[in-house]
């Protein structure tokens, strides 16, 4: 079996949100990724690094690492969650994407969304901030 290949495609050290969104937009164009990405994060939260991991030839995952250890945001080509798994979750609809939100016993919220061929997972311990991240997702095809 092939081991996952991880390559950091972007390391951002303290940059403004506008600059960061520009960098992500360039990356999305360059890698030709039809993905949505967070364009607005909670106050004082910054993306520090984006890594791209290949599990196999047709399976890829992008992870956005921020300076907030409670926040996790990833995009992958392989669905890790089945429709059965999300049937009891809260449904949160945007115009073009549906998120399923689960509240874990420890007060952590786990949002799973599907758009085009990608699965989005956002995990955070603040519900309002999580919804704000979802509301402000952007993609270059939007």
KAQUI-V928519 format. One record per residue. RES is the residue in three letters. SS is DSSP state (@ for helix, = for strand, . for the rest). PHI is phi in whole degrees, 0 to 359 (* if undefined). PSI is psi in degrees with one decimal (NA if undefined). Layout:
RES_SS_PHI_PSI ; RES_SS_PHI_PSI
This chain:
UNK_._*_141.0 ; UNK_._283_140.8 ; UNK_._280_150.8 ; UNK_._298_137.1 ; UNK_=_259_122.1 ; UNK_=_249_128.2 ; UNK_=_230_128.2 ; UNK_=_288_120.2 ; UNK_=_264_-11.4 ; UNK_=_199_124.7 ; UNK_=_242_122.9 ; UNK_._243_123.3 ; UNK_._254_120.9 ; UNK_._34_84.2 ; UNK_._230_161.4 ; UNK_._290_158.5 ; UNK_@_299_-40.6 ; UNK_@_297_-46.1 ; UNK_@_296_-42.6 ; UNK_@_297_-46.0 ; UNK_@_301_-39.3 ; UNK_@_299_-43.4 ; UNK_@_296_-44.2 ; UNK_@_295_-41.1 ; UNK_@_301_-43.9 ; UNK_@_298_-43.7 ; UNK_@_299_-46.5 ; UNK_@_298_-41.2 ; UNK_@_295_-48.8 ; UNK_@_297_-44.8 ; UNK_._276_-1.5 ; UNK_._53_49.5 ; UNK_._262_122.2 ; UNK_._271_65.2 ; UNK_._244_161.4 ; UNK_=_263_151.9 ; UNK_=_215_159.1 ; UNK_=_288_124.3 ; UNK_._257_-14.6 ; UNK_._218_124.7 ; UNK_._247_164.3 ; UNK_._303_159.2 ; UNK_._306_137.4 ; UNK_._69_5.3 ; UNK_._261_131.0 ; UNK_._231_145.7 ; UNK_=_281_129.3 ; UNK_=_255_-30.5 ; UNK_=_205_144.4 ; UNK_=_237_126.8 ; UNK_=_242_148.2 ; UNK_=_241_125.9 ; UNK_=_237_131.0 ; UNK_=_256_115.8 ; UNK_=_278_-35.4 ; UNK_=_203_-175.4 ; UNK_._299_-34.1 ; UNK_._250_14.2 ; UNK_=_231_119.6 ; UNK_=_225_145.5 ; UNK_=_226_133.4 ; UNK_=_252_129.7 ; UNK_=_243_130.8 ; UNK_=_259_116.2 ; UNK_=_258_132.3 ; UNK_=_243_176.6 ; UNK_._279_2.9 ; UNK_._253_109.2 ; UNK_._297_-15.1 ; UNK_._276_-12.9 ; UNK_._256_129.5 ; UNK_=_229_132.2 ; UNK_=_223_121.7 ; UNK_=_219_156.8 ; UNK_=_230_129.0 ; UNK_=_221_157.5 ; UNK_._274_-15.2 ; UNK_._251_127.7 ; UNK_._288_130.7 ; UNK_._257_-9.2 ; UNK_._237_135.0 ; UNK_._268_167.7 ; UNK_@_295_-29.7 ; UNK_@_297_-39.5 ; UNK_@_299_-32.9 ; UNK_@_260_2.2 ; UNK_._295_-21.0 ; UNK_._259_4.6 ; UNK_._279_159.4 ; UNK_=_290_139.3 ; UNK_=_259_127.6 ; UNK_=_235_114.5 ; UNK_=_256_135.0 ; UNK_._251_179.2 ; UNK_._301_-37.6 ; UNK_._234_7.7 ; UNK_._211_141.2 ; UNK_=_248_131.5 ; UNK_=_249_144.0 ; UNK_=_248_124.8 ; UNK_=_245_127.4 ; UNK_=_246_138.0 ; UNK_=_258_118.6 ; UNK_._279_157.2 ; UNK_._302_-27.4 ; UNK_._273_13.9 ; UNK_._81_16.7 ; UNK_._260_138.9 ; UNK_=_256_134.7 ; UNK_=_239_111.0 ; UNK_=_254_132.4 ; UNK_=_236_126.2 ; UNK_=_229_157.8 ; UNK_=_232_133.8 ; UNK_=_209_127.9 ; UNK_._54_-126.9 ; UNK_._259_20.5 ; UNK_=_240_149.5 ; UNK_=_252_135.5 ; UNK_=_247_134.3 ; UNK_=_232_126.8 ; UNK_=_233_126.7 ; UNK_=_239_128.3 ; UNK_=_204_156.5 ; UNK_._261_16.3 ; UNK_._227_111.2 ; UNK_@_297_-48.9 ; UNK_@_298_-39.8 ; UNK_@_293_-37.6 ; UNK_@_298_-46.9 ; UNK_@_297_-39.6 ; UNK_@_297_-40.5 ; UNK_@_298_-46.1 ; UNK_@_299_-45.9 ; UNK_@_298_-27.3 ; UNK_._255_20.8 ; UNK_=_284_142.5 ; UNK_=_230_157.8 ; UNK_=_214_155.9 ; UNK_._286_-10.2 ; UNK_._268_-2.7 ; UNK_._277_NA
